[in-house]
Amino acid sequence: MSKKNTSKVVRYSRKRLPSDKTDWARIDLMTDDAVTAVALADPDAQPLTSGQLARMRRVSRVKVLRQRLGMTQMEFAEAFHLPITTLRD
C-alpha cells in the first residue's frame, strides 16, 4: 500500500491547541452573500452534487469515532461541548 494518499493523525491536548490564525473581525464584516461568493470561488471547496451526496456513506457511530480519536467520554464531551449524559445515552 502506498503512503502517498494517507493522512497523519495529530492529537492536541485542550491546553496546547494550535493558534487560530483566522481574521474573525474581517469575516464578521462580510455579508452572507460575500461569504457565499468567497466560498464558491474556492476550487477545493465546491458544493457536492446530488449524485455525490447519494454515494456518501454514513458517519461512524460516536463511540467508534471517539475510540479512533483516543479520547475518553469526558474528553470527547468537553471537546465537542456535549453533555456527558448525552454521550453516554
Summary of the structure (lengths in Angstrom):
residues: 89
radius of gyration: 18.0
end to end distance: 38.5
largest distance: 46.8
contacts: 122
relative contact order: 0.08
helix: 51%
strand: 0%
